[in-house]
Amino acid sequence: MPRDLREDTTLTADPVEPGRFHGNLPDAWKVVYVFGGVSMYAALRAMEEALGRRDLSLVTANAIFLSPVPPGPITIDVEVLRDGRRASQVAADLRVPAGEGPALRVHGVFGLAHDTDYAHQEVRFPEVPLPADLAVPPERPNPLGHINFHEQTEWRPASPLDDPGKGHFLSWVRLRETEPHLLTLAVHGDVLGPAVGRALGPAEERGAFMVLSLEIGIRFVRTPVSQWVLQEIEAWHIGEGYATGPARLWDESRQLCAIATQTANLRRVPPVP
């Protein structure tokens, strides 16, 4: 059943410890564990709330994934490293019960737009159909069988699913029950897998594997105009068990919303019976 991400990541301030927040991530956002982009989103929400600066927007964030985040209770400790007039730097550690240390560490910069006459954009919107003009795929390819997280999103591939050997993939995606928000781009930016899968070829030939996030960095540019976001994904390098590449995120008005870079661990998994 589709869920609202914002409701499911509601945070409560600790009554005793300043900068500490508590939440509970439902099973609905699980792949094997909670989807990495969702745990990053929860940490960013805590950072935004702890900073309390409505005049500043999130400019950039970097997340390091240290251990899996299972569905259930989370605690997020936030430290405002610097609160300046036009920019503030914030850090957060997300922890889970019985964890020996943080499961996720995030650093972010919140800033005020300034000197806007300095502007240039090299990348351009890819020439692909809008989501309403694309067919709904019969099933999303994955090596794990049923995935709860996929019930929360709608996916429209703009690249062919039967054209392997290219480390490049385009797809539209939306959160079914969540209104567009700048921070939801953290969820859409965790997306290296399809480009890696296309580059390495059919699962029947190379075997099934998971793409597990180690690090994600995102430059947040603007809030999407609608729920649909185009993920323009590249696998720059795959080797030694790791994959690295960017994802440019665009909205239906053909505006650039974010640029993510991701490095992930590749782990072979047995085929689903």
Backbone torsions as a table, in degrees:
resi	resn	phi	psi	omega
1	MET	NA	129.7	-179.7
2	PRO	-61.4	141.0	-178.4
3	ARG	-124.5	158.8	176.8
4	ASP	-90.8	118.3	-177.0
5	LEU	-60.7	-40.2	-177.5
6	ARG	-64.8	-41.2	177.3
7	GLU	-66.1	-38.7	-176.4
8	ASP	-75.3	-11.7	177.2
9	THR	-114.9	25.8	175.8
10	THR	-59.7	134.2	-176.4
11	LEU	-116.9	146.8	177.5
12	THR	-119.1	129.9	179.2
13	ALA	-69.9	137.5	176.9
14	ASP	-66.2	133.6	-176.7
15	PRO	-72.3	-14.0	-175.0
16	VAL	-114.1	-46.8	-172.9
17	GLU	-93.4	113.5	178.3
18	PRO	-63.0	139.5	178.1
19	GLY	80.3	4.5	179.8
20	ARG	-105.5	136.3	-179.5
21	PHE	-130.3	149.5	179.3
22	HIS	-121.9	144.3	177.6
23	GLY	-151.0	-178.5	179.6
24	ASN	-145.8	114.9	-177.3
25	LEU	-93.5	118.0	-175.9
26	PRO	-70.6	161.9	177.8
27	ASP	-61.0	-21.0	-176.9
28	ALA	-61.6	-22.6	-176.1
29	TRP	-100.6	20.3	-176.0
30	LYS	-91.3	140.8	163.4
31	VAL	-100.0	-81.8	160.7
32	VAL	-100.9	-46.7	167.8
33	TYR	-115.0	-173.0	177.9
34	VAL	-61.6	134.4	179.5
35	PHE	-53.8	133.5	-174.5
36	GLY	-56.7	-41.3	179.7
37	GLY	-64.3	-27.2	178.1
38	VAL	-73.4	-43.1	178.1
39	SER	-66.2	-36.2	175.4
40	MET	-64.2	-41.8	177.6
41	TYR	-58.8	-44.0	-179.9
42	ALA	-61.9	-41.9	178.9
43	ALA	-64.6	-39.9	178.9
44	LEU	-65.1	-36.6	176.4
45	ARG	-61.3	-43.2	179.1
46	ALA	-64.0	-40.8	179.1
47	MET	-63.2	-43.2	179.0
48	GLU	-62.3	-42.3	-177.9
49	GLU	-70.0	-41.7	-179.2
50	ALA	-65.8	-37.6	179.5
51	LEU	-68.0	-43.5	175.8
52	GLY	65.0	33.4	-179.5
53	ARG	-113.7	92.2	-179.3
54	ARG	-69.7	-14.0	178.3
55	ASP	-81.1	-12.2	-178.3
56	LEU	-109.2	143.6	175.3
57	SER	-112.9	154.9	177.0
58	LEU	-67.0	125.2	-179.3
59	VAL	-98.5	-48.7	-178.4
60	THR	-151.1	152.5	177.5
61	ALA	-148.9	148.4	178.4
62	ASN	-132.0	129.0	-178.8
63	ALA	-120.2	136.0	172.4
64	ILE	-114.1	123.5	-177.2
65	PHE	-94.7	114.1	-171.2
66	LEU	-98.4	-35.6	177.9
67	SER	-157.2	160.5	-177.1
68	PRO	-61.5	149.4	175.6
69	VAL	-110.7	105.1	178.2
70	PRO	-76.6	157.9	173.1
71	PRO	-57.9	145.0	179.9
72	GLY	130.3	-159.4	-174.2
73	PRO	-66.1	143.9	173.1
74	ILE	-133.9	152.6	172.8
75	THR	-127.0	133.0	-178.6
76	ILE	-123.0	121.5	176.5
77	ASP	-103.6	123.8	-175.1
78	VAL	-113.9	137.7	174.4
79	GLU	-125.9	124.0	173.0
80	VAL	-83.5	107.2	-175.4
81	LEU	-73.7	-37.2	177.6
82	ARG	-156.7	131.4	177.9
83	ASP	-117.8	93.6	-176.2
84	GLY	-96.5	179.3	-177.1
85	ARG	-69.5	-42.0	-177.5
86	ARG	-115.4	-6.8	179.0
87	ALA	-155.3	145.1	178.5
88	SER	-136.3	141.5	178.7
89	GLN	-110.8	133.9	-173.0
90	VAL	-134.7	145.2	176.8
91	ALA	-127.7	151.6	179.6
92	ALA	-145.7	142.1	171.8
93	ASP	-117.7	123.9	176.8
94	LEU	-99.9	128.6	-178.5
95	ARG	-123.3	155.6	176.6
96	VAL	-123.9	157.1	-179.9
97	PRO	-56.4	141.5	177.5
98	ALA	71.5	3.2	176.5
99	GLY	-77.9	142.0	-179.1
100	GLU	-79.0	-20.6	179.5
101	GLY	-156.7	-167.9	178.9
102	PRO	-63.5	142.4	172.3
103	ALA	-87.1	-23.1	-177.5
104	LEU	-149.5	134.8	174.2
105	ARG	-122.6	131.3	-177.0
106	VAL	-129.5	135.6	169.8
107	HIS	-117.5	142.5	-179.3
108	GLY	-143.6	153.1	174.8
109	VAL	-118.9	124.1	174.9
110	PHE	-106.3	135.6	-175.3
111	GLY	-147.0	168.8	178.4
112	LEU	-104.6	135.1	176.8
113	ALA	-63.0	138.4	-179.6
114	HIS	-157.0	162.7	178.4
115	ASP	47.0	48.6	-172.3
116	THR	-71.5	-5.7	176.7
117	ASP	-75.4	-14.6	173.9
118	TYR	-88.3	105.0	-174.6
119	ALA	-151.1	139.1	174.0
120	HIS	-163.8	141.2	176.5
121	GLN	-135.0	114.8	-177.1
122	GLU	-78.5	-38.0	-176.2
123	VAL	-80.7	151.2	-178.4
124	ARG	-126.7	154.2	178.8
125	PHE	-59.8	130.4	179.1
126	PRO	-66.7	148.3	179.7
127	GLU	-81.6	85.0	178.9
128	VAL	-131.3	155.2	176.7
129	PRO	-64.3	154.9	172.7
130	LEU	-73.0	161.2	-173.6
131	PRO	-58.5	-34.5	-180.0
132	ALA	-64.6	-19.7	-178.0
133	ASP	-98.2	4.4	-179.4
134	LEU	-107.3	147.7	178.3
135	ALA	-73.7	148.2	175.5
136	VAL	-78.2	123.0	-178.7
137	PRO	-68.6	149.6	-178.8
138	PRO	-64.4	-35.9	-179.5
139	GLU	-160.5	145.7	179.3
140	ARG	-83.4	126.6	-178.6
141	PRO	-65.5	133.1	173.8
142	ASN	-163.0	154.6	-176.5
143	PRO	-90.3	4.4	-168.6
144	LEU	-114.6	6.1	-176.3
145	GLY	75.9	-143.9	-177.1
146	HIS	-66.4	133.3	179.5
147	ILE	-125.9	121.4	-179.2
148	ASN	-58.7	-40.9	-177.1
149	PHE	-57.5	-34.7	-178.2
150	HIS	-67.2	-20.1	175.8
151	GLU	-72.7	-18.1	-178.1
152	GLN	-90.7	-10.4	-175.9
153	THR	-126.6	154.3	170.7
154	GLU	-114.3	136.4	-169.5
155	TRP	-128.2	130.4	177.8
156	ARG	-129.1	99.4	179.3
157	PRO	-67.2	134.3	174.8
158	ALA	-101.5	-12.2	173.8
159	SER	-101.1	149.9	179.1
160	PRO	-66.6	143.8	179.5
161	LEU	-85.3	-8.9	-176.2
162	ASP	-117.2	34.7	-178.7
163	ASP	-130.4	72.6	-173.4
164	PRO	-76.0	171.4	175.8
165	GLY	95.2	2.1	179.5
166	LYS	-119.6	127.7	179.7
167	GLY	-85.7	52.7	-175.5
168	HIS	-150.5	132.9	-178.8
169	PHE	-149.7	140.1	177.8
170	LEU	-123.2	134.8	178.0
171	SER	-155.2	145.4	171.9
172	TRP	-90.6	143.7	178.8
173	VAL	-145.9	151.1	173.3
174	ARG	-146.7	149.8	169.6
175	LEU	-81.9	122.2	-169.6
176	ARG	-61.0	-39.4	-172.1
177	GLU	-119.5	20.1	-175.8
178	THR	-122.9	127.2	178.3
179	GLU	-69.1	149.4	-179.5
180	PRO	-61.3	139.0	-179.3
181	HIS	-152.2	150.5	-178.2
182	LEU	-55.4	-42.7	-174.8
183	LEU	-70.5	-22.4	179.3
184	THR	-66.6	-14.8	175.8
185	LEU	-64.6	-19.9	174.2
186	ALA	-64.3	-34.8	178.2
187	VAL	-69.2	-46.3	-177.5
188	HIS	-72.1	-20.3	-179.8
189	GLY	-80.7	-11.2	177.0
190	ASP	-90.0	82.4	-163.2
191	VAL	-151.6	23.7	-176.3
192	LEU	-66.8	-27.7	-171.3
193	GLY	-50.7	-49.4	-177.5
194	PRO	-60.0	-36.8	178.5
195	ALA	-69.8	-36.7	177.1
196	VAL	-66.1	-45.4	179.6
197	GLY	-60.8	-41.6	179.8
198	ARG	-68.1	-38.9	-178.8
199	ALA	-64.8	-38.9	-174.8
200	LEU	-85.5	-12.8	174.2
201	GLY	94.4	-176.2	-172.7
202	PRO	-59.3	140.7	179.6
203	ALA	-60.7	-28.9	-179.7
204	GLU	-64.5	-23.8	-177.7
205	GLU	-97.5	-40.6	-174.6
206	ARG	-105.2	-4.4	-179.4
207	GLY	86.8	160.5	-178.6
208	ALA	-85.7	147.8	178.7
209	PHE	-151.2	161.3	173.2
210	MET	-107.4	149.7	175.2
211	VAL	-109.3	107.5	-172.4
212	LEU	-107.5	118.9	-175.1
213	SER	-62.3	132.8	170.8
214	LEU	-105.9	-39.0	-177.9
215	GLU	-153.8	137.6	175.4
216	ILE	-135.1	130.0	173.3
217	GLY	-120.6	135.5	-175.6
218	ILE	-133.8	131.5	167.2
219	ARG	-98.3	114.1	-178.9
220	PHE	-87.8	123.0	-175.0
221	VAL	-104.6	-51.0	-180.0
222	ARG	-158.7	159.8	176.4
223	THR	-76.1	133.7	177.9
224	PRO	-60.4	150.1	-179.1
225	VAL	-78.7	-17.4	178.7
226	SER	-146.8	-179.0	-179.2
227	GLN	-67.1	-30.3	-175.0
228	TRP	-74.9	133.7	177.6
229	VAL	-131.1	131.5	175.4
230	LEU	-88.0	125.8	177.2
231	GLN	-100.9	110.6	176.4
232	GLU	-100.7	100.7	-166.0
233	ILE	-109.6	139.3	174.6
234	GLU	-130.2	141.8	169.6
235	ALA	-102.8	98.7	-176.4
236	TRP	-69.6	-41.1	-176.9
237	HIS	-150.0	136.2	175.9
238	ILE	-132.5	123.4	179.4
239	GLY	174.8	156.3	179.9
240	GLU	57.7	23.7	178.6
241	GLY	89.4	7.3	-178.0
242	TYR	-129.0	157.0	175.7
243	ALA	-136.7	144.3	-178.9
244	THR	-137.9	141.0	176.2
245	GLY	179.7	169.5	-179.5
246	PRO	-101.9	164.4	168.8
247	ALA	-138.2	123.6	173.2
248	ARG	-96.6	130.9	-176.0
249	LEU	-109.8	124.1	-176.3
250	TRP	-121.3	156.5	176.0
251	ASP	-107.3	-178.4	-175.8
252	GLU	-70.3	-14.8	174.5
253	SER	-87.8	8.8	178.3
254	ARG	67.9	26.7	178.1
255	GLN	-100.0	141.5	176.6
256	LEU	-71.3	127.7	-177.5
257	CYS	-107.3	-32.6	-178.8
258	ALA	-165.2	158.3	173.1
259	ILE	-127.5	119.9	179.7
260	ALA	-112.7	145.3	168.0
261	THR	-123.9	141.6	-171.6
262	GLN	-141.1	139.0	168.5
263	THR	-120.9	134.9	-174.1
264	ALA	-136.3	156.7	174.6
265	ASN	-93.3	134.0	176.6
266	LEU	-98.2	127.4	-178.9
267	ARG	-128.6	122.9	179.0
268	ARG	-68.0	139.1	178.4
269	VAL	-127.6	148.5	176.8
270	PRO	-67.1	148.4	-179.7
271	PRO	-64.5	149.5	177.6
272	VAL	-73.2	130.1	-179.0
273	PRO	-61.2	NA	NA
